[in-house]
Amino acid sequence: MKKNSIYILFLALVFTACEKDDICLSPTTPKLVVRFYDNANQTALKSVERLSIWADGKDTLSIYKSVSLDSVTIPLNVNTTQTIYHLKTNTVDGNKANNLINTITINYTTTEEYISRSCGFKTIFNNVTISSNNGWIQSFTPTSLTKIDTQTSAHVKIYH
Amino acid sequence: MLKYIISFCLFITSLSNVAQEKEALDTVSNKTAYGLRLGIDISKPIMGVIDSNSSGLEFVADYRITKNWYIAAEFGTQEEITVEDYTNSTSKGSFYKIGVNYNAYDNWLDMNNEIFVGFRYATSAFEQTLNSFRSNTGSDYFSGNPVTTPITTKELTAHWTEFVLGIKVETFKNLFLGFSFSYKIMLSVDQPTNFKTLYVPGFNRVFETETGFGFNYTISYTIPFISK
């Protein structure tokens, strides 16, 4: 009887020791969330026709290759303090001659914040300022953000 | 591991044979030694050879107070490198554990083997160094560069309790081989700023629920004070 109870105790200990903390389920480094609105009716979302997005000197983001969307999430470079993105639209046809390209520049400082064993560290972007070369983007708001630490809602509204 | 368990079983079997022979020859008194038993955990030096991220030393001691109760203690040092996807850290320090063992095994005649359950209070003083890390960007478009400036946090402490289950077999007169398994529950642990204590010497890996487990293989020798 005594031995049985020890055995049961041992099994109980083995099973309670099993837990999963090797899979990262927490939010990591936030991306910049951008939503596109109609410049004429600034409360209405308006999709960008044949939108392609790429960072300066890099390939086009694979999920944003000539797509029609009113909301995008784009990663920022955590190793520098500036990320430059080129946003292409084409409202006419697939012809290259009709492409319109707008460049937006995002400046920021970074800090690393520890999350957990499996997720490691995430980067938080502070003192974010955004500028545009005013191509097909007519205006945007806001031009500066104190902090980007989540991506649950839109950071920037772009009017076109 | 299974091999060791089998060899322990064989030891027990052989010992019981010896005991039976003795009984047949004459009537021996069922006296066993009471004294201070000192030993070393042989798994830690072996792990140090197998795993270059781990090095440690552990001494064990117990003192028999009644037929079935022992006061038990362990102390030692451990240095462990924890490698995760986004972090690489080192924990280094010493630990002390004190508690009791209860021998639940009914020995034949003058045999002195144990199947024991135990309880410990343990504490560790350690330091943790974040050797390198990189930001988890969640995408491969921009991935984080490794930051390799070590950040050391000294004077960290941890307190915990352990439930121990193990066996000890007397292989030669007063010389014991032992194996034990322990389940640990953290009471309190210091955390470095903007990082986490992932490993505590003596506690081993700290799981998300602040529990842990460990084992040891020991060779120990009883310095007999009296036999009764």
Interface residues (C-beta under 8 A of the other chain):
Chain A: K2 K3 I6 L9 F10 L13 T16 A17 E19 D21 C24 T28 T29 K31 A55 K58 L61 P75 L76 N77 V78 N79 T83 E112 E113 Y114 I115 S116 R117 S118 C119 G120 F121 K122 T123
Chain B: E84 D85 Y86 T87 A104 I115 V117 F133 R134 S135 N136 T137 G138 S139 Y141 F142 G144 N145 V147 F163 L165 F181 Y183 N194 F195 K196 L198 F207 E208 T209 T211 F213
